[in-house]
Amino acid sequence: MALMVFSTVEIANQLVLPQLDSVISCRQLAKKLLQDGVREEDLSVYGISRARNYGLDYYMNRELPTWAPGKSEPEWILGWPPPDSRTANQYIVVDANPNDEYVNMTSLYRKK
């Protein structure tokens, strides 16, 4: 019996949990953003879930500001900015899905 429990826990640790990490946690997304050269002080979020926002705050080691159209112009925006002409003229899509494992895709925008 103990061997069966041990085996089940090991299988979960080796196979299941690593795949779930990228879906449940924002750790991989934060890591990818930093590897791509996105500085946390230049990043704002817009239109993402509260859970994802809190997760990114934690892994980016700061509270990320929420972008307000027309009030701020951050270097990077993660989320779903409104598709208006001003945003389209000021930002380009860098990555349409910076973390492929997420079901709710977001986009990463960079100021032109």
N, C-alpha and C positions, 0 to 999 in steps of 0.2 A: 504494500500500500504506500509506504513512504517513497519507494522508488518511482511509483506512478505519479505522485504529487511532485516530486523533484523533476521528473521528465517533463511534466506539463508546464511547470514554471520556467524551465530552461527553454522549451520551445517558444513560449510566449516572449521571453526576453530576447531571444535570437531572431525570431521571424516576425512576430506580430507587432510588438511594441515599436521597433524602428520604423515600420511603415505607418503606424498610427501617429507617430511623433510629428511628421510633416503635415498631417491633416488637423490634428488637435492643437499643436503648439505653433507659435509664431517664430520659434527659434530658427528654423531653416530660412524663413523669409528674411528675418533680420540679418542673418549671416550673409545671405546672398546680396542684400542691399549694401552692406558694408564692403563686401568683396568687390562689388561693382563700382565702388568709389563714392557712394552716396553718404555724405556726412550727416550725422543725426541732427546737427544744428541747421542744416539746409533743407530738411524734409518736413513736409506737412502732409496731413491726411485729409481725405474728403470722401464722404459717402461709404465708409467701411463700417462694419459692425462694431459694436461696443467691445465685444470679446476680443476681436482682432486688434482693435485700438489699444486696449489694455495690455494685450500680449506684446505688441510692438513697443509700447512704452517701457515695459519691463526689460525686454531684450536689447533695446536701444539705449537703455540706462538714462532715460529722461522722458518727460511727458511731451509727446509730439503735438504740436499745435494743429488745430483744425483749420484748414484753408477756408478763407472767406472770399468768394469771388468779388473782385473790385476793391478789396481792402488790403490785401497782402499779395506779394509776388515772390513766393519761395522759389528756390532753385529747382526743387523736386516736389512732385505731388504724387502720392500713392492713393489710388482709389478711382472714383468715377466722377471727374469734373463735368460740369454741364457742357454739352456740345454746342456752345455758342461761338460766334465768330471771334470774339476777343480771346477766348481760351485757345482756340485753334491757331490764332495768329501769334500767340506768345509761347505756346508749349508744343513739343513734339512727343509722340509716343515712343518711349525707349524700349519698353518691354510690355507686350500686351498681357502677359501672365507671368509675373516674376517668380511664381512658385506653382509649377504645374500641378502639384498634388492637391491644391485647394479646389474645392467644388465651386465656391463662389469666387470667380476670377476677379482680379483687379488689374489695373494698368498702372504703369510707372511712367510719369511724364517729366520731361526736363525742359527748363526754360531755354528758349532759343537764344 
